C-alpha cells in the first residue's frame, strides 16, 4: 500500500508526458518534419543587385573553405562581397584579400569598423559597417552570411528567386552544420531539432503568423525592409541576432521565410563537447530573456517531456508497474520517431534517436550553466567579447 501512491503519482506524470508528446507531434507546426525547403522560385525579368555582408572576427581557419564559395557565385545580376574584419588578430582581412586575388569572382571589399560602442554586440556593429559600405551601391537585397558558411554556386540565385517568387522580405536557410566528430553527431542534429520545436518553420512563413525566426548564417534581406525595420540599429544589443532580426522585420510588416538548406553548409568544427557546450551556453539564457521563472519553467518542461519517459520505463519495470512502463515506452517511442527525420537529414544512424533524452539532459545542463555564467557576471561570449546584460558594453577577455 505504501508504494501504491508514489507509483500512481508517477503514472499520472508519465501520462502527462505522453500527452505532451502527442500534442507536439500533431499541434506544434509539424516541427519534426524536414521538408520545409526553399519556397517556390520565380526568376525576375531583371535580376536585382545584391551586396553580401560577412562579419568576420578571427576566422582565418575557416575562410579558405567558405569565402571562395561566395566569390564564385553564379549570379546573373550585379553582386559584390563586403567582408568586415572585426578586430581580428589572426590575419583574417589579409587572408580574405589573398583569397580574392587567388580565386577571382565577385568583387571583394574588406572593411574594419573599429571597436563597438556601448550597447552594441560586436557582430552587429560589424554588420552595420558592412551595410553602410554596401549602401553606396544601392542594392535591392542584402545577403547577411557568417564567415564559416560555404554556399553552393547557385545559392544566391536561388535565394533571390525565392524572395522574388514568394514576396518575402527575408529568406533564410539554416545551414547544415558539420557532423563529423562523435559529439557533433550526438548534439548537432538535436540543436536544429530543438530550434525547430521552438520556432516551427511552417508557422514562420505563414502570412499573419506572429512566429518569427531566422538563421544568422544565411539571411537574404530586402534592403528597403532593412531601412524600414532599422536593421541592425533596432537590434544592436541582441545576442541572438537572427531571431531578433526576424522579429523586427515582422514587426515592420514584412514577411519572413525560414527553412532547411540543401547546399549551404557550415564548415566550423566543434570536435569536443566543450566546444559545443560553449556554442549553446553562450546564448541559452539570453533566449529565456534572463528570466529566472522562464529558466525554472524550461528546466521543468525539459525534464517532463524528455527525461520522464525513459525514467518511467526503468521505474515501471523495477516496480512491476506495467502501466507506468508502457506509458513511458509510448512517450519515448513518439519522441524518437519525431527525431528520425532530422537524423536522416543529417545522414546519421537512426539508432541515435532513442538517445535523445540523454542529449536533452546535456542541453538542460548547458542552459543552467548559461544562467550561472550570467549571474557570475561573465554573460554571453562571442569571439573574445562578453555581454553580461542586454545593454552591456562589450569587454575584451
BAVOZA-211395 format. One record per residue (C-alpha): residue in three letters; y, z, x. Coordinates in nm, 3 decimals. Layout:
# BAVOZA-211395
{rec 'ALA',{Y,Z,X}}
...
END
This chain:
# BAVOZA-211395
{rec 'UNK',{0.000,0.000,0.000}}
{rec 'UNK',{0.232,0.081,0.293}}
{rec 'UNK',{0.209,-0.275,0.423}}
{rec 'UNK',{0.247,-0.446,0.086}}
{rec 'UNK',{0.625,-0.404,0.057}}
{rec 'UNK',{0.709,-0.543,0.404}}
{rec 'UNK',{0.471,-0.838,0.353}}
{rec 'UNK',{0.620,-0.905,0.010}}
{rec 'UNK',{0.974,-0.893,0.151}}
{rec 'UNK',{0.885,-1.127,0.435}}
{rec 'UNK',{0.718,-1.364,0.188}}
{rec 'UNK',{1.046,-1.392,-0.002}}
{rec 'UNK',{1.235,-1.457,0.323}}
{rec 'UNK',{0.986,-1.729,0.411}}
{rec 'UNK',{1.014,-1.886,0.068}}
{rec 'UNK',{1.394,-1.893,0.108}}
{rec 'UNK',{1.347,-2.067,0.445}}
{rec 'UNK',{1.115,-2.322,0.282}}
{rec 'UNK',{1.367,-2.379,0.002}}
{rec 'UNK',{1.640,-2.428,0.263}}
{rec 'UNK',{1.431,-2.697,0.432}}
{rec 'UNK',{1.365,-2.874,0.103}}
{rec 'UNK',{1.741,-2.875,0.040}}
{rec 'UNK',{1.814,-3.004,0.393}}
{rec 'UNK',{1.552,-3.275,0.352}}
{rec 'UNK',{1.695,-3.413,0.030}}
{rec 'UNK',{2.054,-3.296,-0.010}}
{rec 'UNK',{2.222,-3.297,0.334}}
{rec 'UNK',{2.301,-3.666,0.351}}
{rec 'UNK',{1.955,-3.758,0.482}}
{rec 'UNK',{2.091,-3.643,0.820}}
{rec 'UNK',{1.747,-3.672,0.977}}
{rec 'UNK',{1.727,-4.049,0.938}}
{rec 'UNK',{1.830,-4.261,1.235}}
{rec 'UNK',{1.907,-4.587,1.059}}
{rec 'UNK',{2.286,-4.546,1.049}}
{rec 'UNK',{2.385,-4.815,1.300}}
{rec 'UNK',{2.691,-5.038,1.327}}
{rec 'UNK',{2.806,-5.142,0.978}}
{rec 'UNK',{2.846,-5.497,0.855}}
{rec 'UNK',{3.025,-5.709,1.113}}
{rec 'UNK',{3.266,-5.991,1.033}}
{rec 'UNK',{3.424,-6.169,1.324}}
{rec 'UNK',{3.802,-6.208,1.287}}
{rec 'UNK',{3.955,-6.553,1.294}}
{rec 'UNK',{4.174,-6.442,1.583}}
{rec 'UNK',{4.034,-6.162,1.799}}
{rec 'UNK',{4.282,-5.873,1.829}}
{rec 'UNK',{4.388,-5.735,2.165}}
{rec 'UNK',{4.217,-5.417,2.285}}
{rec 'UNK',{4.305,-5.163,2.552}}
{rec 'UNK',{4.023,-4.946,2.687}}
{rec 'UNK',{4.126,-4.593,2.791}}
{rec 'UNK',{3.893,-4.400,3.022}}
{rec 'UNK',{3.985,-4.040,3.114}}
{rec 'UNK',{3.811,-3.954,3.441}}
{rec 'UNK',{3.804,-3.632,3.640}}
{rec 'UNK',{3.570,-3.616,3.940}}
{rec 'UNK',{3.347,-3.896,3.810}}
{rec 'UNK',{3.262,-4.076,4.136}}
{rec 'UNK',{2.891,-4.002,4.085}}
{rec 'UNK',{2.867,-4.193,3.755}}
{rec 'UNK',{3.137,-4.462,3.778}}
{rec 'UNK',{2.917,-4.716,3.966}}
{rec 'UNK',{2.677,-4.715,3.668}}
{rec 'UNK',{2.942,-4.719,3.394}}
{rec 'UNK',{3.270,-4.884,3.493}}
{rec 'UNK',{3.121,-5.226,3.581}}
{rec 'UNK',{2.978,-5.245,3.229}}
{rec 'UNK',{3.330,-5.210,3.084}}
{rec 'UNK',{3.478,-5.465,3.322}}
{rec 'UNK',{3.201,-5.709,3.226}}
{rec 'UNK',{3.270,-5.701,2.852}}
{rec 'UNK',{3.221,-6.040,2.688}}
{rec 'UNK',{3.520,-6.018,2.454}}
{rec 'UNK',{3.685,-6.331,2.310}}
{rec 'UNK',{4.029,-6.171,2.281}}
{rec 'UNK',{4.262,-6.006,2.529}}
{rec 'UNK',{4.127,-5.682,2.671}}
{rec 'UNK',{4.228,-5.453,2.955}}
{rec 'UNK',{4.094,-5.129,3.101}}
{rec 'UNK',{4.308,-4.825,3.184}}
{rec 'UNK',{4.131,-4.558,3.385}}
{rec 'UNK',{4.324,-4.232,3.406}}
{rec 'UNK',{4.238,-4.036,3.720}}
{rec 'UNK',{4.291,-3.679,3.603}}
{rec 'UNK',{4.344,-3.494,3.931}}
{rec 'UNK',{4.009,-3.590,4.083}}
{rec 'UNK',{3.914,-3.459,4.427}}
{rec 'UNK',{3.618,-3.692,4.484}}
{rec 'UNK',{3.799,-4.024,4.515}}
{rec 'UNK',{3.746,-4.134,4.155}}
{rec 'UNK',{4.061,-4.350,4.144}}
{rec 'UNK',{3.993,-4.523,4.475}}
{rec 'UNK',{3.632,-4.590,4.377}}
{rec 'UNK',{3.744,-4.740,4.044}}
{rec 'UNK',{3.974,-4.984,4.224}}
{rec 'UNK',{3.699,-5.076,4.469}}
{rec 'UNK',{3.453,-5.140,4.184}}
{rec 'UNK',{3.706,-5.364,4.009}}
{rec 'UNK',{3.758,-5.567,4.327}}
{rec 'UNK',{3.383,-5.598,4.378}}
{rec 'UNK',{3.279,-5.683,4.021}}
{rec 'UNK',{3.587,-5.852,3.877}}
{rec 'UNK',{3.601,-5.897,3.500}}
{rec 'UNK',{3.862,-5.735,3.278}}
{rec 'UNK',{4.188,-5.625,3.442}}
{rec 'UNK',{4.188,-5.261,3.555}}
{rec 'UNK',{4.485,-5.027,3.586}}
{rec 'UNK',{4.435,-4.684,3.742}}
{rec 'UNK',{4.691,-4.419,3.649}}
{rec 'UNK',{4.739,-4.048,3.710}}
{rec 'UNK',{4.905,-3.816,3.459}}
{rec 'UNK',{4.962,-3.504,3.669}}
{rec 'UNK',{4.864,-3.157,3.557}}
{rec 'UNK',{4.859,-3.097,3.179}}
{rec 'UNK',{5.138,-2.882,3.033}}
{rec 'UNK',{5.075,-2.570,2.828}}
{rec 'UNK',{4.890,-2.634,2.504}}
{rec 'UNK',{4.708,-2.947,2.625}}
{rec 'UNK',{4.348,-2.987,2.730}}
{rec 'UNK',{4.315,-3.191,3.047}}
{rec 'UNK',{4.114,-3.470,2.886}}
{rec 'UNK',{4.358,-3.524,2.601}}
{rec 'UNK',{4.653,-3.518,2.839}}
{rec 'UNK',{4.478,-3.794,3.034}}
{rec 'UNK',{4.412,-3.986,2.710}}
{rec 'UNK',{4.782,-3.954,2.620}}
{rec 'UNK',{4.880,-4.101,2.954}}
{rec 'UNK',{4.633,-4.386,2.911}}
{rec 'UNK',{4.760,-4.468,2.562}}
{rec 'UNK',{5.118,-4.463,2.691}}
{rec 'UNK',{5.022,-4.716,2.960}}
{rec 'UNK',{4.841,-4.930,2.705}}
{rec 'UNK',{5.129,-4.924,2.456}}
{rec 'UNK',{5.324,-5.173,2.668}}
{rec 'UNK',{5.052,-5.430,2.592}}
{rec 'UNK',{5.092,-5.371,2.216}}
{rec 'UNK',{4.717,-5.366,2.147}}
{rec 'UNK',{4.579,-5.366,1.795}}
{rec 'UNK',{4.288,-5.143,1.894}}
{rec 'UNK',{4.221,-4.872,2.149}}
{rec 'UNK',{3.871,-4.804,2.281}}
{rec 'UNK',{3.850,-4.443,2.398}}
{rec 'UNK',{3.539,-4.405,2.610}}
{rec 'UNK',{3.420,-4.149,2.863}}
{rec 'UNK',{3.365,-4.226,3.229}}
{rec 'UNK',{2.989,-4.169,3.202}}
{rec 'UNK',{2.932,-4.424,2.924}}
{rec 'UNK',{2.772,-4.762,3.001}}
{rec 'UNK',{2.828,-5.040,2.746}}
{rec 'UNK',{2.623,-5.350,2.676}}
{rec 'UNK',{2.819,-5.673,2.743}}
{rec 'UNK',{2.884,-5.731,2.371}}
{rec 'UNK',{2.970,-5.369,2.288}}
{rec 'UNK',{3.345,-5.416,2.247}}
{rec 'UNK',{3.296,-5.734,2.047}}
{rec 'UNK',{3.054,-5.560,1.809}}
{rec 'UNK',{3.282,-5.258,1.765}}
{rec 'UNK',{3.585,-5.470,1.678}}
{rec 'UNK',{3.383,-5.688,1.439}}
{rec 'UNK',{3.252,-5.373,1.265}}
{rec 'UNK',{3.601,-5.227,1.229}}
{rec 'UNK',{3.736,-5.559,1.101}}
{rec 'UNK',{3.446,-5.623,0.864}}
{rec 'UNK',{3.437,-5.272,0.719}}
{rec 'UNK',{3.808,-5.198,0.712}}
{rec 'UNK',{3.764,-4.889,0.930}}
{rec 'UNK',{4.037,-4.725,1.135}}
{rec 'UNK',{3.778,-4.556,1.358}}
{rec 'UNK',{3.438,-4.693,1.452}}
{rec 'UNK',{3.248,-4.455,1.677}}
{rec 'UNK',{2.899,-4.471,1.824}}
{rec 'UNK',{2.708,-4.171,1.951}}
{rec 'UNK',{2.590,-4.289,2.290}}
{rec 'UNK',{2.223,-4.249,2.370}}
{rec 'UNK',{2.213,-3.956,2.611}}
{rec 'UNK',{1.990,-3.950,2.916}}
{rec 'UNK',{1.640,-3.806,2.862}}
{rec 'UNK',{1.451,-3.812,3.190}}
{rec 'UNK',{1.405,-3.453,3.306}}
{rec 'UNK',{1.180,-3.204,3.128}}
{rec 'UNK',{1.476,-3.007,2.995}}
{rec 'UNK',{1.659,-3.320,2.881}}
{rec 'UNK',{1.355,-3.420,2.676}}
{rec 'UNK',{1.343,-3.079,2.513}}
{rec 'UNK',{1.714,-3.024,2.448}}
{rec 'UNK',{1.898,-3.358,2.422}}
{rec 'UNK',{1.736,-3.511,2.108}}
{rec 'UNK',{1.785,-3.177,1.934}}
{rec 'UNK',{2.155,-3.183,2.030}}
{rec 'UNK',{2.206,-3.508,1.838}}
{rec 'UNK',{1.981,-3.385,1.555}}
{rec 'UNK',{2.188,-3.066,1.510}}
{rec 'UNK',{2.513,-3.264,1.527}}
{rec 'UNK',{2.393,-3.498,1.252}}
{rec 'UNK',{2.289,-3.197,1.046}}
{rec 'UNK',{2.643,-3.057,1.067}}
{rec 'UNK',{2.809,-3.397,1.014}}
{rec 'UNK',{2.576,-3.629,0.822}}
{rec 'UNK',{2.663,-3.983,0.929}}
{rec 'UNK',{2.627,-4.122,0.578}}
{rec 'UNK',{2.891,-3.883,0.450}}
{rec 'UNK',{3.137,-3.966,0.727}}
{rec 'UNK',{3.153,-4.335,0.643}}
{rec 'UNK',{3.166,-4.284,0.266}}
{rec 'UNK',{3.505,-4.362,0.118}}
{rec 'UNK',{3.661,-4.049,-0.027}}
{rec 'UNK',{3.434,-3.814,0.165}}
{rec 'UNK',{3.600,-3.522,0.346}}
{rec 'UNK',{3.333,-3.506,0.618}}
{rec 'UNK',{3.485,-3.629,0.944}}
{rec 'UNK',{3.345,-3.660,1.295}}
{rec 'UNK',{3.330,-3.900,1.586}}
{rec 'UNK',{3.150,-3.917,1.919}}
{rec 'UNK',{3.401,-3.895,2.202}}
{rec 'UNK',{3.207,-4.121,2.436}}
{rec 'UNK',{3.275,-4.430,2.226}}
{rec 'UNK',{3.565,-4.438,1.977}}
{rec 'UNK',{3.735,-4.760,1.870}}
{rec 'UNK',{4.068,-4.658,1.714}}
{rec 'UNK',{4.319,-4.879,1.538}}
{rec 'UNK',{4.642,-4.845,1.737}}
{rec 'UNK',{4.857,-4.829,1.425}}
{rec 'UNK',{4.649,-4.540,1.294}}
{rec 'UNK',{4.678,-4.364,1.631}}
{rec 'UNK',{5.056,-4.361,1.584}}
{rec 'UNK',{5.034,-4.261,1.218}}
{rec 'UNK',{4.793,-3.974,1.287}}
{rec 'UNK',{4.982,-3.877,1.606}}
{rec 'UNK',{4.679,-3.915,1.831}}
{rec 'UNK',{4.644,-3.740,2.068}}
{rec 'UNK',{4.951,-3.514,2.027}}
{rec 'UNK',{4.829,-3.372,1.694}}
{rec 'UNK',{4.501,-3.258,1.854}}
{rec 'UNK',{4.632,-3.175,2.203}}
{rec 'UNK',{4.464,-2.832,2.219}}
{rec 'UNK',{4.126,-2.938,2.077}}
{rec 'UNK',{3.824,-2.867,2.295}}
{rec 'UNK',{3.603,-3.064,2.054}}
{rec 'UNK',{3.843,-3.355,2.060}}
{rec 'UNK',{3.622,-3.617,1.894}}
{rec 'UNK',{3.577,-3.423,1.571}}
{rec 'UNK',{3.946,-3.328,1.573}}
{rec 'UNK',{4.042,-3.695,1.614}}
{rec 'UNK',{3.831,-3.800,1.317}}
{rec 'UNK',{3.978,-3.523,1.100}}
{rec 'UNK',{4.332,-3.623,1.197}}
{rec 'UNK',{4.261,-3.987,1.108}}
{rec 'UNK',{4.107,-3.897,0.772}}
{rec 'UNK',{4.396,-3.658,0.708}}
{rec 'UNK',{4.633,-3.951,0.759}}
{rec 'UNK',{4.445,-4.158,0.503}}
{rec 'UNK',{4.228,-4.353,0.746}}
{rec 'UNK',{3.863,-4.449,0.723}}
{rec 'UNK',{3.608,-4.334,0.980}}
{rec 'UNK',{3.257,-4.453,1.061}}
{rec 'UNK',{3.007,-4.286,1.296}}
{rec 'UNK',{2.651,-4.387,1.377}}
{rec 'UNK',{2.389,-4.400,1.649}}
{rec 'UNK',{2.422,-4.652,1.930}}
{rec 'UNK',{2.168,-4.912,2.030}}
{rec 'UNK',{2.308,-5.018,2.366}}
{rec 'UNK',{2.576,-4.765,2.453}}
{rec 'UNK',{2.430,-4.510,2.693}}
{rec 'UNK',{2.542,-4.201,2.879}}
{rec 'UNK',{2.444,-4.211,3.245}}
{rec 'UNK',{2.534,-3.849,3.314}}
{rec 'UNK',{2.229,-3.647,3.423}}
{rec 'UNK',{2.151,-3.296,3.302}}
{rec 'UNK',{1.842,-3.226,3.513}}
{rec 'UNK',{1.838,-2.846,3.479}}
{rec 'UNK',{1.855,-2.610,3.183}}
{rec 'UNK',{2.166,-2.462,3.342}}
{rec 'UNK',{2.343,-2.799,3.318}}
{rec 'UNK',{2.257,-2.840,2.950}}
{rec 'UNK',{2.346,-2.477,2.881}}
{rec 'UNK',{2.696,-2.533,3.020}}
{rec 'UNK',{2.737,-2.853,2.819}}
{rec 'UNK',{2.660,-2.676,2.491}}
{rec 'UNK',{2.811,-2.333,2.553}}
{rec 'UNK',{3.149,-2.465,2.669}}
{rec 'UNK',{3.238,-2.568,2.313}}
{rec 'UNK',{2.989,-2.397,2.079}}
{rec 'UNK',{3.216,-2.105,1.987}}
{rec 'UNK',{3.514,-2.340,1.950}}
{rec 'UNK',{3.303,-2.525,1.691}}
{rec 'UNK',{3.295,-2.195,1.499}}
{rec 'UNK',{3.675,-2.162,1.530}}
{rec 'UNK',{3.628,-1.849,1.744}}
{rec 'UNK',{3.536,-1.657,1.428}}
{rec 'UNK',{3.300,-1.355,1.455}}
{rec 'UNK',{3.195,-1.385,1.087}}
{rec 'UNK',{3.109,-1.753,1.139}}
{rec 'UNK',{2.917,-1.660,1.454}}
{rec 'UNK',{2.714,-1.398,1.267}}
{rec 'UNK',{2.650,-1.641,0.983}}
{rec 'UNK',{2.540,-1.912,1.226}}
{rec 'UNK',{2.301,-1.681,1.409}}
{rec 'UNK',{2.154,-1.561,1.079}}
{rec 'UNK',{2.128,-1.917,0.949}}
{rec 'UNK',{1.956,-2.045,1.262}}
{rec 'UNK',{1.713,-1.756,1.251}}
{rec 'UNK',{1.634,-1.808,0.881}}
{rec 'UNK',{1.595,-2.185,0.899}}
{rec 'UNK',{1.435,-2.239,1.240}}
{rec 'UNK',{1.275,-1.913,1.353}}
{rec 'UNK',{1.131,-1.769,1.032}}
{rec 'UNK',{0.872,-2.049,0.972}}
{rec 'UNK',{0.672,-2.010,1.297}}
{rec 'UNK',{0.705,-1.631,1.285}}
{rec 'UNK',{0.577,-1.637,0.926}}
{rec 'UNK',{0.272,-1.837,1.029}}
{rec 'UNK',{0.186,-1.590,1.305}}
{rec 'UNK',{0.269,-1.284,1.095}}
{rec 'UNK',{0.081,-1.416,0.794}}
{rec 'UNK',{-0.233,-1.477,0.998}}
{rec 'UNK',{-0.204,-1.137,1.167}}
{rec 'UNK',{-0.151,-0.953,0.837}}
{rec 'UNK',{-0.409,-1.156,0.649}}
{rec 'UNK',{-0.145,-1.282,0.407}}
{rec 'UNK',{-0.226,-1.641,0.315}}
{rec 'UNK',{0.093,-1.691,0.104}}
{rec 'UNK',{0.317,-1.595,0.397}}
{rec 'UNK',{0.125,-1.817,0.641}}
{rec 'UNK',{0.116,-2.113,0.401}}
{rec 'UNK',{0.487,-2.090,0.314}}
{rec 'UNK',{0.573,-2.066,0.682}}
{rec 'UNK',{0.348,-2.361,0.768}}
{rec 'UNK',{0.504,-2.576,0.496}}
{rec 'UNK',{0.857,-2.498,0.614}}
{rec 'UNK',{0.757,-2.565,0.975}}
{rec 'UNK',{0.597,-2.896,0.872}}
{rec 'UNK',{0.911,-3.012,0.690}}
{rec 'UNK',{1.121,-2.911,0.989}}
{rec 'UNK',{0.901,-3.102,1.233}}
{rec 'UNK',{0.887,-3.402,1.001}}
{rec 'UNK',{1.266,-3.431,0.988}}
{rec 'UNK',{1.276,-3.423,1.369}}
{rec 'UNK',{1.031,-3.710,1.420}}
{rec 'UNK',{1.283,-3.995,1.364}}
{rec 'UNK',{1.513,-3.856,1.633}}
{rec 'UNK',{1.226,-3.827,1.878}}
{rec 'UNK',{1.133,-4.188,1.805}}
{rec 'UNK',{1.495,-4.295,1.857}}
{rec 'UNK',{1.487,-4.127,2.198}}
{rec 'UNK',{1.139,-4.267,2.270}}
{rec 'UNK',{0.996,-3.919,2.324}}
{rec 'UNK',{0.643,-3.792,2.249}}
{rec 'UNK',{0.607,-3.677,1.890}}
{rec 'UNK',{0.427,-3.356,1.991}}
{rec 'UNK',{0.773,-3.219,2.077}}
{rec 'UNK',{0.851,-3.192,1.705}}
{rec 'UNK',{0.673,-2.859,1.646}}
{rec 'UNK',{0.867,-2.715,1.943}}
{rec 'UNK',{1.198,-2.749,1.757}}
{rec 'UNK',{1.208,-2.373,1.673}}
{rec 'UNK',{1.197,-2.295,2.046}}
{rec 'UNK',{1.480,-2.540,2.114}}
{rec 'UNK',{1.679,-2.396,1.824}}
{rec 'UNK',{1.636,-2.049,1.975}}
{rec 'UNK',{1.783,-2.182,2.300}}
{rec 'UNK',{2.080,-2.319,2.108}}
{rec 'UNK',{2.122,-1.983,1.934}}
{rec 'UNK',{2.141,-1.814,2.275}}
{rec 'UNK',{2.385,-2.078,2.402}}
{rec 'UNK',{2.611,-2.018,2.103}}
{rec 'UNK',{2.608,-1.642,2.155}}
{rec 'UNK',{2.677,-1.694,2.526}}
{rec 'UNK',{2.972,-1.919,2.436}}
{rec 'UNK',{3.120,-1.634,2.232}}
{rec 'UNK',{3.056,-1.382,2.510}}
{rec 'UNK',{3.235,-1.606,2.761}}
{rec 'UNK',{3.526,-1.642,2.520}}
{rec 'UNK',{3.574,-1.268,2.485}}
{rec 'UNK',{3.539,-1.220,2.859}}
{rec 'UNK',{3.844,-1.442,2.890}}
{rec 'UNK',{3.664,-1.735,3.050}}
{rec 'UNK',{3.668,-1.956,2.742}}
{rec 'UNK',{3.561,-2.318,2.729}}
{rec 'UNK',{3.536,-2.504,3.058}}
{rec 'UNK',{3.568,-2.871,3.146}}
{rec 'UNK',{3.571,-3.014,3.499}}
{rec 'UNK',{3.706,-2.702,3.664}}
{rec 'UNK',{3.952,-2.611,3.389}}
{rec 'UNK',{3.910,-2.326,3.143}}
{rec 'UNK',{4.060,-2.287,2.796}}
{rec 'UNK',{4.043,-1.929,2.675}}
{rec 'UNK',{4.233,-1.990,2.348}}
{rec 'UNK',{4.331,-2.294,2.145}}
{rec 'UNK',{4.687,-2.266,2.280}}
{rec 'UNK',{4.591,-2.156,2.630}}
{rec 'UNK',{4.736,-2.300,2.946}}
{rec 'UNK',{4.461,-2.471,3.147}}
{rec 'UNK',{4.380,-2.276,3.461}}
{rec 'UNK',{4.206,-2.415,3.766}}
{rec 'UNK',{3.894,-2.220,3.851}}
END
